Amino acid sequence: MNRYIAIEGIDGAGKTHAQAVVAERIESAGHEVVRVQEPGGTSLGKALRRLVLFRDGLDAWTEALLFAADRAQLVADVIGPALTRGAWVVSDRSVYSSLAYQGAGRQLGVDLVRRINEPGLKDVWPGLVILLRVGVETGLDRQAWADRRGIQGQLKFDQMSLPLHATDRIGLSGTGFLSVVREAFDDLAQQELERFAVVDAECPLDEVTKVLLAVVEAAL
């Protein structure tokens, strides 16, 4: 596998924690690690993040194409160069989020969304996808808890403050939408067993961390 690891799952699955655990373990083994987030991992992505996540009224295809544009720039500017020099990349979300959220959730078609992303990816797909599996209600409860606690804070990107964990427009699409997305992630994992590691993120945090570390050990 290549050195590109994507952390996936529905909103509230625990991707931020998982990204930190995975990246820190790889760094402790003496490797360079580049952490990225979709959307928002480039100068263009920072602007697109605010637009696509927090602007109401976006057409489903506009949403899908904006995510694809952000991803293409991220591969060109950050992920591709990092992999070329031998670094590991650990990403909070990837193209698989577009397949699940826009392809299945927005009913645009998984195969069609895959095709519009392929030119920008330039064959740079994650070598390992860690899918954090939680129920929709669990994810929504965690999001609500984070919002109540004010955990969202602010993420600074070149003088632009962006919400970090605040529930965004897509995360507010409802339980029916998120159920479809969750099922789509499960389907993708079944179709690409060699690429996916599925983690039961309903477990206590320390147990999830142990499983994540075991997955990373197997990849190193």
Secondary structure as UniProt FT lines:
FT   STRAND          4..8
FT   TURN            11..12
FT   HELIX           15..28
FT   TURN            29..30
FT   STRAND          33..37
FT   HELIX           43..54
FT   TURN            56..57
FT   HELIX           60..74
FT   HELIX           75..79
FT   HELIX           80..84
FT   TURN            85..86
FT   STRAND          88..92
FT   HELIX           95..98
FT   HELIX           99..105
FT   HELIX           110..121
FT   TURN            122..123
FT   STRAND          128..133
FT   HELIX           136..149
FT   TURN            150..152
FT   STRAND          154..157
FT   TURN            158..159
FT   STRAND          160..163
FT   TURN            169..172
FT   HELIX           175..191
FT   TURN            192..195
FT   STRAND          196..200
FT   TURN            201..202
FT   HELIX           205..219
//
